[in-house]
Amino acid sequence: MVVEMAGLRRRLASLVYESLLLTGLLALTFMVPYLILGIGWNITAPGWLLWVHVFVVLGAYFVWYWSRHGQTLAMQTWRLKVVRADGRPLTSATSWWRYLLSWPSVLCLGVGLLWALVDRDRQFLHDRLAGTCVVLLPGKR
């Protein structure tokens, strides 16, 4: 079976869709504990704890989906799958490594995403460093 690398536009569209889904996930996971703490005990969590919360919730989401299915919800919609460079599924360790590498890739003004413009396979920098790639799955027939 020949595997086709996913195009840049499709991956960026998937990222936009993913961000909408994650906004809901983060809102839900923030509201419940922080409303209970705030209303019940008048406690406000420190700012650094909120960032840890975001990091852990997003990490759990991405690593669980990547290591179980190779696809997040948005990737399923856009027929994308993340695999290791040799085509094998991601392990939990590889998923965590990819997740950790994606943070600076995105937060440094998106340089890791812009890397795809010069990469020979149009892969993001965190994929290149993690030894992973995003492939396009065949459509339904």
Secondary structure, DSSP 8 states (H G I E B T S, - for coil): ---EE--HHHHHHHHHHHHHHHHHHHHHHHHHHHHIIIIIH-----HHHHHHHHHHHHHHHHHHHHHHTS--HHHHHTTEEEEETTS----HHHHHHHHHHHHHHHHTTTHHHHGGGTSTT---HHHHHHTEEEEE-----
